[in-house]
Amino acid sequence: MDMINTGDTAWMLVSTALVMLMTPGLAFFYGGLVRRKNILGVLMQCLAALCVLSLQWVLFGYSLAFKPTGNPFIGDLSWFALNGVGLEPNADYAATIPHQLFMIFQMMFAVITPALIIGAFAERMKFSSFLVFLVLWATFVYDPICHMVWAVGGKVRAMGALDFAGGTVVHINAGIAALVSALILGKRVGYENKPMAIHNIPFAVLGMALLWFGWFGFNAGSALASGALATSAFVVTHVATAAAGLSWAAIEWFKNGKPTTLGVATGAVAGLVAITPASGFVNVTGAIYIGLFVSLFCFIAVSVIKTKFGYDDSLDAFGVHGIGGMVGALGTGLFATTTVNSAGANGLFFGNPGLFWIQLQAVLITVVYSFIVTWIIMKVIDVVMGLRVAQEDETAGLDISQHHERAYTILD
C-alpha cells in the first residue's frame, strides 16, 4: 500500500465517475435524436449496458482484456470475479493507484463502447436480442481488441501503435460494429418515404454537454495520474472539441446557408472522438488541426456516403465514431510528439513517418476484426432468436412494444 499516491487515486476516482456519467449522457444524446415513441427504448438500452457490462467486466471481461498471459490476442480467466485483483497497485498498468481502481476505470470504457453501437440500430432491435448482443460483443470483440491494444504483451501494443484513450479500442471498434448492425438489421420502416423526425434537440444538446464534461475523465484520466500529462490531455481535449464544433457549423453554413444547433453538437462529439487516441501525445496545435479536419470527414460520411450507399445508420454511429476514430488514430500518426509524452513517439510531422504506417495497421486490424466477428455474432443471434422487432411493434414504437411505457402522456 506504500506505493499508492493519494492524489493520483483521488483523480482517478473522479475520472471514473466522469466516464460513468458519459453513458447516461449518451442516452440523452441518442434519446433526443430518435422519434418520440422510441426515447425510452434508447434510455433503457443505455441503462441495461451499464448494468449488464459492469457485471460482465468484474466476472471475466477484465481478465480477458488485461491479464498478461503471453497470448497477444486475449487474456485468460485467472482474474475471474476479480480473483487477484485487489487494492495493491499493479505496476504493469498503474503503479500509484489500487488495482481495483484501474479495473473500474477501464470498466466504464467497456460499458460505453457497446452502448455507442445503439445509434446504428436504434428504433428497431428487440430488447432481448440486445441483451444477448451486449454480452457476446463485449466478450468476443471488445475484450480481444482491448487486450491487443492496451494489455501487456498485446499484439497492437507490441507494434508500437499509440492509442491514449480509445480511438481503436472504443470508437473504431464500435463504429465498425455499428455499420455491420445497420447493414444486417436493414432500414427502419418508412425510412425511404417518411420523415424520421428528431423529437427533442435540447435533449440531444444536454447529452452532448454531459459527454463533453465526462470526456475529460475519459481522456485526461487515461494518464492514470494527476500531473502534467493529464493536464495536457485535458487541454487538447477541450480545444479539439471546440474546433470541431465550429468547423461543422462552418461547413453547414457554407453548404446549406445556415448553421444548426444539432450540427455544432454533432461536430463537438466528432471532435471528442478524434482527439481521444491522440490526447496524450499531441500539442494544442495538433489538436486544433485534428478538430478542424474531423468535422469535414464525418460530415461527408453522414451526408454523402450514407446517402450514396443507402444504409440506415440511424444516429450516425459509424459516421461519427467510426470515421472520427480513424481520423484521430491516423492524426496521432501525424501530430504525435515526444515533447508532450516521452513514453509516446514522434509522428510524421515530427520526423517519424513510420508511426503513421503503424497507426494505419492498427486501424486496419481493428476494422477487419470488428467487422468479421460482429457480423458473425449478429447473424447467430438473428438465426437463434431474431434481431428485429415485428413490423407492427416497430410502427408502434419500442417504448410501448418492448417496455410497456410511454415517455410522454400528453400530446402536443
Secondary structure, 3 states (H helix, E strand, C coil): CCCCCHHHHHHHHHHHHHHHHHHHHHHHHHHHHCCHHHHHHHHHHHHHHHHHHHHHHHHHHHHHHHCCCCCCCCCCCCCHHHCCCCCCCECCCECCCCHHHHHHHHHHHHHHHHHHHHHHHCCCECHHHHHHHHHHHHHHHHHHHHHHHHCCCCHHHHHCCCCCCCHHHHHHHHHHHHHHHHHHHCCCCCCCCCCCCCCCHHHHHHHHHHHHHHHHHHHHHHHCCCCHHHHHHHHHHHHHHHHHHHHHHHHHHHHHCCCCHHHHHHHHHHHHHHHHHHCCCCCHHHHHHHHHHHHHHHHHHHHHHHHHHCCCCCCCHHHHHHHHHHHHHHHHHHHCCCCCCCCCCCCHHHCCHHHHHHHHHHHHHHHHHHHHHHHHHHHHHHHHCCCECCHHHHHHCHHHHHHCCCCCCCCC
